[in-house]
Amino acid sequence: MRYQTIVKSVFALPVKEIIELAQTDFKRLPVWFKKHYQAGNVAIGSNKIICENDHWRFEAGLDDYLIRDDKNQLDSMKAVAFHEMFEDPFTKK
């Protein structure tokens, strides 16, 4: 059988950027991230973020993107894979 990916939009930020903002200007973090943080789903370390969603707990490192999907679930993806799968709709090609 042949399969095709489902087109979807996600909210995402590089983990490195999240850690830097958490240390320097927490209020600039996106609302979706702060809501997960306030709910206790996220712990921010100096070089990784530990997250929990409805299915598992995971770590996202400095070379990862933290993703919030359309069901409000957190996940992570390596930056290379993220850029192969997603694009910024507001960036000109």
Summary of the structure (lengths in Angstrom):
residues: 93
radius of gyration: 13.8
end to end distance: 32.7
largest distance: 49.5
contacts: 209
relative contact order: 0.20
helix: 30%
strand: 29%
